[in-house]
Amino acid sequence: AALLLHAPSVNGLEGVPFQDLLHEDDKTAFCERLEDSTKASITSENGDTATLANVSCSMPGNMRDSMGNRVRVQLFYTSVQDVNDELFHVIGIREDSVEEQL
């Protein structure tokens, strides 16, 4: 619920880079994991390598609310290619409650 406390604007969060919503301590780790997930590959018995564009990952993290306060979350993400072979990312966010942290 704390993440919903962002100040209202005409465009909401449209156009805001996702990593700008992360707490400073987690920006680099998230970007590295996202990059790693798009580079994942597997090698077959005959040596052919195929890139896995839809590797799903998760990580604990911290986001910022409208006041800059830290909000503990679990991030779930995957990379998917659309019909035009363009890569895009789907990110799910689950806020950790105080009870879960105890």
FENDA-V477596 format. One record per helix or strand of 3 or more residues. SS is the DSSP state (alpha for helix, beta for strand). FROM is the first residue (numbers start at 1). TO is the last residue. If there is no record, write none. Layout:
BEGIN
((SS/FROM/TO) (SS/FROM/TO))
END
This chain:
BEGIN
((alpha/2/5) (alpha/18/21) (alpha/24/39) (beta/41/43) (beta/49/51) (beta/56/64) (beta/70/81) (beta/87/95) (alpha/98/101))
END
